[in-house]
Amino acid sequence: MKTVIFDVGNVLVDYDWESYLRTFRYDEEIFQRVANAVFRNEDWAKGDIGLISTEEWLDLFIENAPDLKREIREVFAGFEGTIVPLDYTKKWIEYFRGQGCKLYYLSNYSCELYQRTKDKLAFLESFDGGIFSYEVKCIKPDEKIYRILLERYSIEPKEAVFYDDRPENVEAANRLGMKGVVFHKDIPLQMIGK
């Protein structure tokens, strides 16, 4: 394999909305209702697709539970807290670099979350390229986003491995000729010898 393509959330950084939401110490009913209105809601993907403004995105979440407007605003105001750096990421990147691989990212990610977490994703600056879904207005597992990446960087699918934590995203990569791997945290730890 000459090329490695990574999902970002839950692969190179933790996307841990549950721990973040617990920091507000809401009672269990409020916790579950805010989770359903924001993080477990299909409206989350509308931000990742990048077709709505940040304010419109927040309004959609509030519409899901209007009586929790204050809580939803509070959670949304600091939701960069959902992204947590992982210890193995730097060494795993160095491992692939040592193998002579080109590195790319392909991630469902909203513009707002990216703007707020750029510092936590600074390692992406060393990559050969990549695509966030908000930039191209489509999300995985739509095959279109994979094709955009492959064409933009002249990646040969049969020479590429793709790591993603969601099986449906891996299946889409496999259909396009890549070697898709359903990610779990043991994978990098085995490779870097931890």
Salt bridges, closest charged atoms under 4 A:
ASP7 OD1 - LYS140 NZ 3.00
ASP14 OD1 - LYS185 NZ 3.05
GLU28 OE1 - ARG22 NH1 2.89
ASP43 OD1 - LYS46 NZ 3.05
ASP67 OD1 - ARG33 NH2 2.79
GLU71 OE2 - ARG70 NH2 3.05
GLU80 OE1 - ARG116 NH1 2.93
GLU112 OE2 - ARG116 NE 2.73
ASP128 OD2 - ARG97 NH1 2.96
GLU143 OE1 - ARG147 NH2 3.09
GLU143 OE2 - ARG175 NE 2.73
GLU156 OE2 - LYS158 NZ 3.36
GLU159 OE2 - LYS2 NZ 3.65
ASP164 OD2 - LYS140 NZ 2.66
GLU168 OE2 - ARG166 NH2 2.89
